[in-house]
Structure formats: C-alpha cells, structure tokens
Amino acid sequence: MNGVDEAVRKDRAEAEPDGNAEAGRTADAFGDPRRALGVFLRARRARVAPEHVGIAGGRRRRVRGLRREELSQLAGISVDYYVRLEQGRATQPSPEVLDALARALRLDAAEREHLANLAGSRRGPAPEARVSPVLRRILDSLSGFPAFATNHRLDVVAWNGLGAELIGGLDGPARRDRNNARFLFLDPASRTVHPEWEDRAREAVGQLQVAAGRYPDDPELTALVAELAVHSRDFRRIWDTGEVVMCAAGHKRLRHPQAGTLTLDYETLHVPAAPGETGLVVHVFSAEEGSEEAAALARLARPAGSARGVGG
C-alpha cells in the first residue's frame, strides 16, 4: 500500500479513533518536531466544513472536515506532496505552498504565523527569560492591581502580592504549581479558582501551541506538553484541536475563598526581550472604580506584600 492509499485509509478511520492509544500518540507526536506540522494540518483540515468551500457534504460522509485530496485540490498542490507534509516526509515547504494552504484552511493571522513557524527550520532551545529589577519595581508599583509575569512555557516567574493571592496562592509552603498549564490540568483546585475553566484551559493550550511552534527544540517545553498529554485527557482533547491563542485583553472570572467570585478586566503587556533572551508577558487585572470588585481587591491588597518571583 503506497503513502497516498494509506492516507486515504486513515481518512476513513479518523471518525473512529482508537481511544486506548490516545495519550501515547499525542505525546509521541509532540516529541518529534518533524511531525508537528502534520498534526497541525490534520487538526485544521478537520475544522473546515466542506460546504463552506463549495464541496457537497452529506449525512453519509464519514470524514470530519476536508479529505486530503480535497484540501490538495483547493490549495493547488498534488495529493502525494500534501500527504508527505502530513506524514513529516516533506519539510520546509515554500512560502507559496504555505500561503495556499493557509487560504484553503481559512487560517487567521495567528494561525498563519504558527504554520510558518512549524514549517521553518529548527531554532534550538529557547533562551531563558530574565526578570529584571525594573520589572520587579513595576510589579511593586501596581500594588492595587493583581499582576504576574509568565514565560513562554506559562511558568509564573514574577508576581506582586495581590497577584499571588488572586490566582490561587503562589507563596507559602502549600502554594499551587507555578506553571499555569500544570495547575489548570493537574490540580483540581484550578476548577474552583477558574469558574470558566474550559475557556482558561483552551487559552493555555493555545499559548503552548504557539510556543511549541516557535521553540520546537526546547526540552523543558517538550517535557511539559508530554507530561500533560500523558496525565490529562482534557489536555489531549484540547491539544488535538490545533487551536492557537495569542495573549490579549478582556474579562475573566475568578473565585477567591474570601472575596468570592470576581469579574475583572485584564490586559497583557509584552516585555521586550534583551539580546539572547525571550520576552515575558505581564498579566494585569483591574476593576472599575466604585464597583464591588474594586472594593474586594482593596480588601485583599491590605495584607499583600511586595513583588516576588522565582528565587525571590
């Protein structure tokens, strides 16, 4: 059986995946960066409804989304070449091929960037982010606003007292895991802290997808995703969607044992990287002046201390 015939057979099997091998298959796929492009293409292909691109669907259609040959035709590339892309046997496709695939898959700007990263050359391990004294002073100055900084692996590397208090307790002997993704997927307490747990989980996985595309050879990131894939069915389910998420702004609901459920505004501020380093993302929460949430934050801020960080 040749590669194209085997791919068509797999198309038919996609509607009934083998759940028993789910964890190992996901971890193995991430462990080999050469397969990451194919994993993303399959996930995005499954998302496109045939009728949205002029292809008749029908109730008897077994494949979710587009078949490989349908996507190949839409992108104007051969089925054999596309199959090799999904199987990791073709590497570094041209910008023209990537652009054609992005159009056929209806990718947004963040997804296009992620596709280009996955198809690019390997970049080596990610350099470490540094928490500068200036950043610590900034966090200290935001004493009335919960704030914390994360790196590309979603490790919380610096925070102020109110930030540590709000998101589940980063200080003390019984502190929560300081990796936000590990906390979300492996600690049941996260579902209490985050009433909108599914939204927060999808954000975390989408951000890890972006990081994996940018730093495919980062061993700590690889180990983190493999650990989550092995131990969390929810992580595997969300990772398989292939969704990518960039840090943004908006509203989030959090539940605090003393303050109750709070709906807060949040902004993400990107700290530029120094030469040889990766940048950090600072997450800042706030509430409208005079609101019940603002009063609750003021009460929580009274015992909160100065900015802390890993090793701080």
N, C-alpha and C positions, 0 to 999 in steps of 0.2 A: 504494500500500500504506500503510495507516494505522499509527500507532505501535504499537498492540496487535498487529496482524498481524505487523509486523516483529519485535517482541519474541518472539512465538511461533516465528518462523523462526529467530531467534538461539538460542532454547532448544534447537532440534533440532541446531544447529551446535555447541553447546558441547561435545559429546562428541568432536569432531574439530577442535580449534583450529588455527589457522594458525601453526605454529612459526616461520616466516620473519619474521613481523611482531611476534613476541613482545616483543622488547626495546623497540622503539619504542612499542608500545601501552602497556606498563607505565609507561614514563617519561612519556608524554603524559598518561595518566590521573592520575598524581600531580601533574603540572604544572598541572592545572586543578582547584583545590579544590572546585569545584562538582560534580565527578564522583566525589569521594572517597566520598560516601555510597553512591552506586550500586555502586561497586567493592566496598565492604564488604558491602552487602546481597547482591550476587551470590555472593560467597565464602561467606557464612554460609548462604545458601539451598542451595548445593551440598553443604553439610555435613550437612544434615538428611535422614536416611533416611526415605523415605515410610512404610514400615511402622511406624516409631516414632511416627507421628502418625495412624495409622489409615487410611493410604492404601495400596491394593494396589500392589506394585512390579512384579514380573515380570521375566523374563530379557530380554524384548524392549524394555524401557523404555530409551530412548537418553539421556535427560536425567539427569545426575548430581544427586542430591538432589531438591528440590522444583521443580515448574514454577511459573512466575509466577502463573498463575491459581490453583494450589493454595495457595500462600502467601497470596494475596489473600483467599481464602475462609477460611483459618484465622485470619487477622488481622481479618476483618470489614471490609475496605476494598475498593473497586472495583478491578478489574484495571487499568483505564485510569489511575487515580491511582497505583497501585503502579508501573506501567510508567514513568510520568513521574518518580517518585522515582529509579528505577534509571538513567534517562537524564539526570538532572540538570535536568529541566524543571519539577520541583516542588521548592521549597526550604522549609526551616524547617517541617516537619510538626509538628502539635500534640503535646503530651505524651501525649495519649490514643492517638494513632496510633503513636508510638514505643513506648509500653508494649505495645500489641497486637502490634507486630512483634517486640519482644523476647521476648514469651511464645511466639509462633508459632515463632520461630527458636531457642528454648531457650537464650537468652544468659545467661551468668553475670554477676556483678556488675561485673567489669571490662569486659566486652563491652557491657553496658548503658550504662556511663558513656561508653565510646568512641562508641557510637551517638549518644548525646545530644550529645557534642562535635561529631561530624561534622554533625549536623543543626542546630547552633546558628549564631549569627551569627559573622561573621569577627571575629577579635580583634586583628589586626595582628601585626607581627613580635614575636617573643619577646624580652623584655628579657634582657640578659646576666647570667649568674651571676657573683658575686664571691667569690673565695677570700679569706676574711678572715684576719688574723693569728691569730685564735683557732683557726680550723680548721687552720692550719699547725702551731700548737703541739700540737693534739690528735694530728695525724698523727705528729709527732715523738715524742710520749709513747708511741705504740704501736710502739716500735722493734722489739719482738719479734714483732709481728704484721704481715704484709703488708697494706697498706691503700692505697687510692687513691680519688679522688673523680671523678665524672663529671657532666656536664651533660645536658640533655635530648637533645642530639644524639649522646650517647655519646662526646664528647671527654673524654679523661682530662686534667683541669685541675689536679690536685694529687696528690701521692703521697709516701710515705716510701721510704727506700732499699730496704727489703725488698720492698715492693710493686712497685717498678720492676724489681727483679731477678726476681721470681717470674713476672710475666706477659709476659715476652719482651724486657725491656730497654727502658726509656723514656728512659734517659740515654745520652749519648755520641754521637759522630758517626754511628755506624751504627745509631742507635736505630730501633725499629719505629715505624710510624704511630701517632700518639697518639689517633686516632679508633678506638674498638674495632670498630665495624662495618666500616670500611675495612680494618683489619688482618685481620679474620676473612675477608672475602670477596675481597680483592685481594692478600693476601700469603700465598703457600704455606706460610710458616713457621708460620702460625697453626694448621695441622693437626698440627704437631709439638707445639706448646705445649699444645694442647687435644685430648687423645685422644678426648673426647666432642664432637667438632667440631659435629656436627649439632645437638645439644642447645644448645650455645652460640650457634650461628647462629640457631636459632629464637628463643632469648631476645632476641638483639639485634634481630631484625626485629620481634618483638612489641613491644619497647620503642619502636622507631621508629614503629610504627603508632600507639601511644598518643600520642607526641609530635606526630605529624602531625595527629591529631585535635584536640589542644589548641592547637597553633600552626600553623594551615594556611597562614598568610601569612609564615612565617619563611623568607626567601630562602636562607639557608645550609642549612637542613634540606631544603628543596626540592631544592637543588643536590646535596646529598649523596645523597639517595634516587635522583635521576635518574642520577647517576654510577654508583651501584651497580647500578641496573637495566640500564644500557647494558653494563656490563663483566662482570657476573656472572650466569650462568644460574641458579646456586643461589639467589642473592638473589631473582631474579624468581620462581622456583618457590615459595619460602617466602612471599614477599610476597603472592602470589596466593591463599594460604590465608586471608588476612584475620585471622589469629590475633593477639590482643593479649596482652601479658605485662606484669605489674607486678613490679618488683623485690621479691625475697622473701629466703628463707634456705634453707639446705640443705647439700648436699655437692657438691664439684666435684673433678675430677681434672685435674691439670696436670703437664706434663712439663718438667723443668728439666735442662739439659745436664750439670750436676754432681750434683744431688740425685736425679735420676731421676724416676719417676712418683710424685706425691704425691696422696693423697686427703685433702682438707682440708674443714673446716667453714667456712661463710661466713655472714655477716649483712650486710644492707644497712640503713644508717642514713640517714634523711632529714634533711637540714639545712634548717631553715625559711628561707624567702626573706625578705630585707629588702624594704621597700617599693620597688616598681619593678624588682624582680629576680626571677629564677626560682631555685628551690631547687636544691641539689646532692644527690647520693646518694653516700654513703661506703660502699665495699665493704671489709669486714674479713675476713681469713682467719685461721684458727687450727687448732691440732691438739691432741688430747687429751694431757694431761701424761703423760710417760713413754713416749709412742709413738715409733715410728721417724720419723714425720713431724715430731714436735716436735723431735727431735734434729737432723733435716735443716734445719729452719727456724733453729735456733740456730746451726748452722754457717754458713748463708747470711747471717745477721744480723751476723756479726762485722765484715765489711768494709763493710756498708751504711751510708750516710750519713744526713743529716737530711732532713727533708721538703722536697720540691721541688714546683714547679708551672710552668705555662706562664708564661714570663717570670721564673721564679725561679732 
